[in-house]
Amino acid sequence: MILFPNAKVNLGLNIVRKRPDGYHDIETLFYPVKGLCDILEVVATDGEVNTIEFTQTGIGIDCDTENNLCVKTFRLLAQRYGMPHVRMHLHKLIPMGAGLGGGSADAAFALRALNTFLNKPLSPENLLPLALELGSDCPFFVHNTPAIGRGRGEQLEPISINLTGYWILLVNPGIHVSTREAYEGSNPKPWENPIGNIVNLPVNDWPNRLVNDFEKTVFPKYPLIERVKEELYSMGAVYASMSGSGSTVFGIFKSKPAIPDAFNEYFTHTSEM
């Protein structure tokens, strides 16, 4: 089977508190992005059970095969439930370490595909704990519909949000920002106005209300990322923000935006929302 793991953006991100286990509780709205996808082929074949042949093309992934999240997904299911021999190929198109959830999407889509090979496939709800073992953002991609994420991002509340008619422009300037780096110097504090309330307002009212707390730590270190956000507003975006811990910045527009020369050296993607 062939699947198309898609990117996501974060509409707002509140760092709520630091937990005793070293993780942080957050509140964010995960929103899937149309058209920006990796390509994942998964085939069960004759061969030794619980073994996998994995290949990858496209954007390079800086890790050995065993540490690839798709392979980790296979190993997890093979250990728990048993797997046939599988051939898996990933063609990577979503930028890595960009706040777009590409690796998490690959893992979750691999989980969904491999689940079909089980004698008794698991329900989506039973896949969620397995997805969380693979990464904090992975549970979102099991259902892959807009949802407010709390805790580490795994406590999901589906939300109805209508952005029909709007366009999104993603801009990634090629700067790698580690999640640990983004959290350094952050000041966890719950927002007075929850994200669910803010996104019910017209999009024009989101600026200065719907914010990404990571911008407070990332922008001073990487002014170029902040300049990309400013450029999106100067182009007419009704709302612009960094996604996740960066470095991708996105703008929401009322019509399809023309990509300016200033972004020629960057990765960009435009699609309807």
VEXLUMLUM-748804 format. One record per residue (C-alpha): x, y, z; residue in one letter; residue number from 1. Coordinates in Angstrom, 2 decimals, always signed. Example, Ala and Ser with C-alpha at 12.3 -4.5 7.8 and 13.67 -1.06 7.14 Angstrom:
# VEXLUMLUM-748804
+---------+---------+---------+---+-----+
!       x !       y !       z ! r !   k !
+---------+---------+---------+---+-----+
!  +12.30 !   -4.50 !   +7.80 ! A !   1 !
!  +13.67 !   -1.06 !   +7.14 ! S !   2 !
+---------+---------+---------+---+-----+
END
This chain:
# VEXLUMLUM-748804
+---------+---------+---------+---+-----+
!       x !       y !       z ! r !   k !
+---------+---------+---------+---+-----+
!   +0.00 !   +0.00 !   +0.00 ! M !   1 !
!   +1.07 !   +3.58 !   -0.58 ! I !   2 !
!   +0.34 !   +6.30 !   +1.95 ! L !   3 !
!   +0.99 !  +10.04 !   +2.06 ! F !   4 !
!   +2.00 !  +11.21 !   +5.56 ! P !   5 !
!   +1.18 !  +14.92 !   +5.69 ! N !   6 !
!   +2.66 !  +17.85 !   +7.57 ! A !   7 !
!   +0.95 !  +19.80 !  +10.36 ! K !   8 !
!   +1.19 !  +23.29 !  +11.81 ! V !   9 !
!   +0.54 !  +24.50 !  +15.34 ! N !  10 !
!   -2.11 !  +27.18 !  +15.67 ! L !  11 !
!   -0.90 !  +28.68 !  +18.91 ! G !  12 !
!   +1.36 !  +26.94 !  +21.41 ! L !  13 !
!   +1.27 !  +27.58 !  +25.16 ! N !  14 !
!   +4.04 !  +26.13 !  +27.34 ! I !  15 !
!   +1.93 !  +25.49 !  +30.44 ! V !  16 !
!   +4.40 !  +24.05 !  +32.95 ! R !  17 !
!   +7.55 !  +21.96 !  +33.39 ! K !  18 !
!   +6.84 !  +18.49 !  +34.73 ! R !  19 !
!   +8.82 !  +16.52 !  +37.31 ! P !  20 !
!   +9.79 !  +14.01 !  +34.58 ! D !  21 !
!  +11.58 !  +16.76 !  +32.62 ! G !  22 !
!   +8.93 !  +17.08 !  +29.91 ! Y !  23 !
!   +6.69 !  +20.11 !  +29.53 ! H !  24 !
!   +2.91 !  +20.29 !  +29.44 ! D !  25 !
!   +1.65 !  +22.32 !  +26.50 ! I !  26 !
!   -1.61 !  +23.41 !  +24.92 ! E !  27 !
!   -1.72 !  +23.73 !  +21.15 ! T !  28 !
!   -4.01 !  +23.24 !  +18.18 ! L !  29 !
!   -2.68 !  +20.72 !  +15.66 ! F !  30 !
!   -3.86 !  +21.43 !  +12.13 ! Y !  31 !
!   -3.08 !  +19.15 !   +9.14 ! P !  32 !
!   -1.56 !  +20.73 !   +6.04 ! V !  33 !
!   -2.86 !  +19.65 !   +2.65 ! K !  34 !
!   -0.51 !  +18.80 !   -0.19 ! G !  35 !
!   +2.79 !  +18.68 !   +1.73 ! L !  36 !
!   +3.36 !  +14.97 !   +2.18 ! C !  37 !
!   +6.01 !  +12.30 !   +2.33 ! D !  38 !
!   +5.39 !   +9.09 !   +0.38 ! I !  39 !
!   +5.42 !   +5.79 !   +2.26 ! L !  40 !
!   +5.12 !   +2.37 !   +0.61 ! E !  41 !
!   +4.52 !   -0.64 !   +2.86 ! V !  42 !
!   +4.29 !   -4.19 !   +1.48 ! V !  43 !
!   +4.06 !   -7.53 !   +3.29 ! A !  44 !
!   +6.10 !  -10.14 !   +1.41 ! T !  45 !
!   +7.36 !  -13.69 !   +1.73 ! D !  46 !
!  +10.38 !  -13.92 !   +3.98 ! G !  47 !
!  +11.47 !  -14.31 !   +7.56 ! E !  48 !
!   +8.80 !  -13.04 !   +9.94 ! V !  49 !
!   +9.52 !  -10.01 !  +12.13 ! N !  50 !
!  +12.10 !   -8.68 !   +9.68 ! T !  51 !
!  +12.02 !   -5.52 !   +7.59 ! I !  52 !
!  +13.75 !   -4.22 !   +4.47 ! E !  53 !
!  +13.76 !   -0.42 !   +4.71 ! F !  54 !
!  +14.95 !   +2.05 !   +2.08 ! T !  55 !
!  +14.71 !   +5.84 !   +1.90 ! Q !  56 !
!  +15.06 !   +8.53 !   -0.75 ! T !  57 !
!  +14.38 !  +12.25 !   -1.00 ! G !  58 !
!  +15.54 !  +14.56 !   +1.79 ! I !  59 !
!  +18.31 !  +12.86 !   +3.75 ! G !  60 !
!  +17.62 !  +11.75 !   +7.32 ! I !  61 !
!  +20.59 !  +12.09 !   +9.65 ! D !  62 !
!  +20.27 !   +8.81 !  +11.54 ! C !  63 !
!  +21.02 !   +5.15 !  +10.98 ! D !  64 !
!  +18.29 !   +2.84 !   +9.74 ! T !  65 !
!  +17.47 !   +1.33 !  +13.13 ! E !  66 !
!  +16.78 !   +4.78 !  +14.58 ! N !  67 !
!  +14.39 !   +5.76 !  +11.79 ! N !  68 !
!  +10.90 !   +6.17 !  +13.26 ! L !  69 !
!   +9.35 !   +3.96 !  +10.58 ! C !  70 !
!  +11.67 !   +1.10 !  +11.49 ! V !  71 !
!  +11.08 !   +1.72 !  +15.21 ! K !  72 !
!   +7.36 !   +1.44 !  +14.51 ! T !  73 !
!   +7.85 !   -1.92 !  +12.83 ! F !  74 !
!  +10.04 !   -3.18 !  +15.69 ! R !  75 !
!   +7.43 !   -2.11 !  +18.25 ! L !  76 !
!   +4.61 !   -4.01 !  +16.56 ! L !  77 !
!   +6.81 !   -7.01 !  +15.78 ! A !  78 !
!   +7.78 !   -7.31 !  +19.44 ! Q !  79 !
!   +4.23 !   -6.92 !  +20.76 ! R !  80 !
!   +2.16 !   -8.76 !  +18.16 ! Y !  81 !
!   +4.39 !  -10.30 !  +15.50 ! G !  82 !
!   +4.80 !   -9.04 !  +11.95 ! M !  83 !
!   +5.23 !  -10.65 !   +8.55 ! P !  84 !
!   +8.31 !   -9.82 !   +6.51 ! H !  85 !
!   +7.85 !   -6.24 !   +5.33 ! V !  86 !
!   +9.39 !   -4.05 !   +2.66 ! R !  87 !
!   +9.07 !   -0.36 !   +3.39 ! M !  88 !
!  +10.23 !   +2.62 !   +1.35 ! H !  89 !
!  +10.03 !   +6.25 !   +2.49 ! L !  90 !
!  +10.43 !   +9.15 !   +0.09 ! H !  91 !
!  +11.03 !  +12.23 !   +2.23 ! K !  92 !
!   +9.63 !  +15.59 !   +1.09 ! L !  93 !
!   +8.71 !  +17.33 !   +4.38 ! I !  94 !
!  +11.71 !  +19.25 !   +5.78 ! P !  95 !
!  +13.28 !  +17.69 !   +8.86 ! M !  96 !
!  +13.39 !  +19.43 !  +12.23 ! G !  97 !
!  +11.13 !  +22.16 !  +10.92 ! A !  98 !
!   +8.20 !  +22.11 !  +13.35 ! G !  99 !
!   +6.02 !  +20.38 !  +10.73 ! L ! 100 !
!   +5.79 !  +16.93 !  +12.33 ! G ! 101 !
!   +7.12 !  +15.02 !   +9.33 ! G ! 102 !
!   +8.85 !  +12.27 !  +11.29 ! G ! 103 !
!   +5.86 !  +11.87 !  +13.59 ! S ! 104 !
!   +3.54 !  +11.62 !  +10.60 ! A ! 105 !
!   +5.75 !   +8.94 !   +9.01 ! D ! 106 !
!   +5.67 !   +6.89 !  +12.22 ! A ! 107 !
!   +1.90 !   +7.21 !  +12.68 ! A ! 108 !
!   +1.13 !   +6.36 !   +9.06 ! F ! 109 !
!   +3.51 !   +3.38 !   +9.25 ! A ! 110 !
!   +1.67 !   +2.29 !  +12.41 ! L ! 111 !
!   -1.68 !   +2.54 !  +10.66 ! R ! 112 !
!   -0.39 !   +0.58 !   +7.65 ! A ! 113 !
!   +1.33 !   -2.15 !   +9.65 ! L ! 114 !
!   -1.77 !   -2.53 !  +11.83 ! N ! 115 !
!   -3.61 !   -3.95 !   +8.81 ! T ! 116 !
!   -1.18 !   -6.89 !   +8.77 ! F ! 117 !
!   -2.14 !   -8.04 !  +12.28 ! L ! 118 !
!   -4.47 !  -11.01 !  +12.68 ! N ! 119 !
!   -6.67 !   -8.80 !  +14.84 ! K ! 120 !
!   -6.06 !   -5.17 !  +13.81 ! P ! 121 !
!   -6.21 !   -2.65 !  +16.63 ! L ! 122 !
!   -8.81 !   +0.09 !  +16.80 ! S ! 123 !
!   -7.59 !   +3.69 !  +16.33 ! P ! 124 !
!   -8.06 !   +4.27 !  +20.06 ! E ! 125 !
!   -5.83 !   +1.30 !  +20.87 ! N ! 126 !
!   -3.20 !   +2.60 !  +18.45 ! L ! 127 !
!   -2.87 !   +5.87 !  +20.39 ! L ! 128 !
!   -0.76 !   +4.48 !  +23.30 ! P ! 129 !
!   +1.58 !   +2.83 !  +20.78 ! L ! 130 !
!   +1.85 !   +6.08 !  +18.85 ! A ! 131 !
!   +2.79 !   +7.93 !  +22.05 ! L ! 132 !
!   +5.66 !   +5.50 !  +22.63 ! E ! 133 !
!   +7.05 !   +6.65 !  +19.28 ! L ! 134 !
!   +6.75 !  +10.41 !  +19.91 ! G ! 135 !
!   +4.62 !  +13.11 !  +21.51 ! S ! 136 !
!   +3.14 !  +14.33 !  +18.19 ! D ! 137 !
!   +2.45 !  +10.86 !  +16.79 ! C ! 138 !
!   -1.01 !  +10.35 !  +18.37 ! P ! 139 !
!   -2.36 !  +13.37 !  +16.49 ! F ! 140 !
!   -1.60 !  +11.74 !  +13.14 ! F ! 141 !
!   -3.57 !   +8.58 !  +14.03 ! V ! 142 !
!   -6.83 !  +10.50 !  +13.50 ! H ! 143 !
!   -5.19 !  +13.34 !  +11.51 ! N ! 144 !
!   -7.96 !  +15.89 !  +12.06 ! T ! 145 !
!   -7.77 !  +19.28 !  +13.83 ! P ! 146 !
!   -7.40 !  +18.77 !  +17.56 ! A ! 147 !
!   -6.30 !  +20.61 !  +20.66 ! I ! 148 !
!   -3.34 !  +18.81 !  +22.21 ! G ! 149 !
!   -2.56 !  +18.99 !  +25.92 ! R ! 150 !
!   -0.09 !  +17.25 !  +28.20 ! G ! 151 !
!   +2.91 !  +16.44 !  +26.01 ! R ! 152 !
!   +0.53 !  +16.88 !  +23.07 ! G ! 153 !
!   -0.96 !  +13.40 !  +23.35 ! E ! 154 !
!   -4.17 !  +14.40 !  +25.18 ! Q ! 155 !
!   -6.28 !  +15.21 !  +22.15 ! L ! 156 !
!   -9.60 !  +17.02 !  +21.97 ! E ! 157 !
!  -11.14 !  +17.12 !  +18.48 ! P ! 158 !
!  -12.19 !  +20.62 !  +17.49 ! I ! 159 !
!  -14.37 !  +21.95 !  +14.71 ! S ! 160 !
!  -12.59 !  +24.80 !  +12.95 ! I ! 161 !
!  -13.59 !  +26.10 !   +9.54 ! N ! 162 !
!  -10.80 !  +27.72 !   +7.51 ! L ! 163 !
!  -12.42 !  +27.06 !   +4.14 ! T ! 164 !
!  -11.41 !  +29.68 !   +1.60 ! G ! 165 !
!   -8.13 !  +30.56 !   +3.32 ! Y ! 166 !
!   -4.67 !  +29.74 !   +1.96 ! W ! 167 !
!   -1.54 !  +28.86 !   +3.92 ! I ! 168 !
!   +2.04 !  +29.66 !   +2.93 ! L ! 169 !
!   +4.82 !  +27.77 !   +4.73 ! L ! 170 !
!   +8.34 !  +29.20 !   +4.71 ! V ! 171 !
!  +11.32 !  +27.30 !   +6.09 ! N ! 172 !
!  +14.60 !  +29.25 !   +6.02 ! P ! 173 !
!  +16.69 !  +26.13 !   +6.61 ! G ! 174 !
!  +17.66 !  +26.86 !  +10.22 ! I ! 175 !
!  +17.61 !  +23.86 !  +12.55 ! H ! 176 !
!  +16.21 !  +24.63 !  +16.00 ! V ! 177 !
!  +16.33 !  +21.74 !  +18.47 ! S ! 178 !
!  +13.34 !  +21.30 !  +20.77 ! T ! 179 !
!  +15.64 !  +21.44 !  +23.79 ! R ! 180 !
!  +17.09 !  +24.73 !  +22.58 ! E ! 181 !
!  +13.61 !  +26.16 !  +22.07 ! A ! 182 !
!  +12.59 !  +25.29 !  +25.64 ! Y ! 183 !
!  +15.73 !  +26.86 !  +27.16 ! E ! 184 !
!  +14.82 !  +30.12 !  +28.83 ! G ! 185 !
!  +11.08 !  +29.60 !  +28.41 ! S ! 186 !
!   +8.71 !  +30.81 !  +31.10 ! N ! 187 !
!   +5.91 !  +28.24 !  +31.42 ! P ! 188 !
!   +2.60 !  +29.81 !  +32.36 ! K ! 189 !
!   -1.01 !  +28.93 !  +31.45 ! P ! 190 !
!   -2.75 !  +31.41 !  +29.19 ! W ! 191 !
!   -5.71 !  +33.23 !  +30.71 ! E ! 192 !
!   -7.69 !  +32.62 !  +27.51 ! N ! 193 !
!   -7.60 !  +28.97 !  +26.31 ! P ! 194 !
!   -6.77 !  +28.23 !  +22.68 ! I ! 195 !
!  -10.23 !  +26.77 !  +22.08 ! G ! 196 !
!  -11.77 !  +30.15 !  +22.83 ! N ! 197 !
!   -9.33 !  +32.14 !  +20.69 ! I ! 198 !
!   -9.74 !  +30.05 !  +17.52 ! V ! 199 !
!  -13.49 !  +30.59 !  +17.68 ! N ! 200 !
!  -12.80 !  +34.26 !  +16.97 ! L ! 201 !
!  -12.45 !  +35.50 !  +13.36 ! P ! 202 !
!   -8.94 !  +34.84 !  +12.00 ! V ! 203 !
!   -8.39 !  +38.61 !  +11.80 ! N ! 204 !
!   -8.58 !  +38.68 !  +15.61 ! D ! 205 !
!   -5.92 !  +35.99 !  +16.15 ! W ! 206 !
!   -2.77 !  +38.18 !  +16.01 ! P ! 207 !
!   -1.47 !  +39.03 !  +19.51 ! N ! 208 !
!   -3.99 !  +36.58 !  +21.00 ! R ! 209 !
!   -3.00 !  +33.26 !  +19.41 ! L ! 210 !
!   +0.75 !  +33.09 !  +19.98 ! V ! 211 !
!   +3.52 !  +30.50 !  +19.95 ! N ! 212 !
!   +5.45 !  +30.73 !  +23.23 ! D ! 213 !
!   +8.55 !  +29.32 !  +21.50 ! F ! 214 !
!   +8.89 !  +32.56 !  +19.53 ! E ! 215 !
!  +10.01 !  +34.28 !  +22.75 ! K ! 216 !
!  +13.11 !  +32.06 !  +22.96 ! T ! 217 !
!  +13.75 !  +31.31 !  +19.26 ! V ! 218 !
!  +13.44 !  +34.79 !  +17.70 ! F ! 219 !
!  +16.20 !  +36.44 !  +19.81 ! P ! 220 !
!  +18.62 !  +33.65 !  +18.79 ! K ! 221 !
!  +17.54 !  +33.53 !  +15.14 ! Y ! 222 !
!  +16.33 !  +36.98 !  +13.98 ! P ! 223 !
!  +15.97 !  +35.67 !  +10.42 ! L ! 224 !
!  +12.99 !  +33.54 !  +11.51 ! I ! 225 !
!  +11.31 !  +36.61 !  +12.99 ! E ! 226 !
!  +11.96 !  +38.53 !   +9.77 ! R ! 227 !
!  +10.18 !  +35.82 !   +7.79 ! V ! 228 !
!   +7.13 !  +36.30 !  +10.01 ! K ! 229 !
!   +7.27 !  +40.07 !   +9.49 ! E ! 230 !
!   +7.53 !  +39.57 !   +5.72 ! E ! 231 !
!   +4.42 !  +37.37 !   +5.73 ! L ! 232 !
!   +2.46 !  +40.13 !   +7.44 ! Y ! 233 !
!   +3.80 !  +42.68 !   +4.97 ! S ! 234 !
!   +2.49 !  +40.43 !   +2.17 ! M ! 235 !
!   -1.02 !  +40.67 !   +3.61 ! G ! 236 !
!   -1.26 !  +37.62 !   +5.86 ! A ! 237 !
!   -4.20 !  +37.89 !   +8.24 ! V ! 238 !
!   -2.27 !  +35.73 !  +10.70 ! Y ! 239 !
!   +1.33 !  +34.49 !  +10.86 ! A ! 240 !
!   +3.22 !  +32.35 !  +13.37 ! S ! 241 !
!   +6.09 !  +29.96 !  +13.84 ! M ! 242 !
!   +5.04 !  +26.29 !  +13.86 ! S ! 243 !
!   +6.10 !  +24.17 !  +16.83 ! G ! 244 !
!   +9.67 !  +24.86 !  +17.89 ! S ! 245 !
!  +10.51 !  +26.15 !  +14.41 ! G ! 246 !
!  +12.03 !  +27.07 !  +12.14 ! S ! 247 !
!   +9.06 !  +26.98 !   +9.74 ! T ! 248 !
!   +6.85 !  +30.07 !   +9.78 ! V ! 249 !
!   +3.42 !  +30.13 !   +8.16 ! F ! 250 !
!   +1.02 !  +32.81 !   +7.04 ! G ! 251 !
!   -2.73 !  +32.51 !   +6.53 ! I ! 252 !
!   -4.12 !  +34.51 !   +3.60 ! F ! 253 !
!   -7.57 !  +35.26 !   +2.22 ! K ! 254 !
!   -6.40 !  +34.39 !   -1.30 ! S ! 255 !
!   -3.49 !  +32.50 !   -2.85 ! K ! 256 !
!   -0.31 !  +34.48 !   -2.09 ! P ! 257 !
!   +2.45 !  +35.13 !   -4.60 ! A ! 258 !
!   +5.81 !  +34.00 !   -3.23 ! I ! 259 !
!   +8.19 !  +36.98 !   -3.13 ! P ! 260 !
!  +11.80 !  +36.92 !   -4.31 ! D ! 261 !
!  +12.88 !  +37.24 !   -0.67 ! A ! 262 !
!  +11.86 !  +33.59 !   -0.18 ! F ! 263 !
!  +13.62 !  +32.20 !   -3.28 ! N ! 264 !
!  +16.37 !  +30.56 !   -1.22 ! E ! 265 !
!  +13.93 !  +28.96 !   +1.24 ! Y ! 266 !
!  +11.66 !  +25.94 !   +1.21 ! F ! 267 !
!   +8.07 !  +27.10 !   +0.57 ! T ! 268 !
!   +4.71 !  +25.43 !   +0.23 ! H ! 269 !
!   +1.31 !  +26.94 !   -0.59 ! T ! 270 !
!   -2.05 !  +25.22 !   -0.38 ! S ! 271 !
!   -5.68 !  +25.80 !   +0.46 ! E ! 272 !
!   -6.63 !  +25.12 !   +4.06 ! M ! 273 !
+---------+---------+---------+---+-----+
END
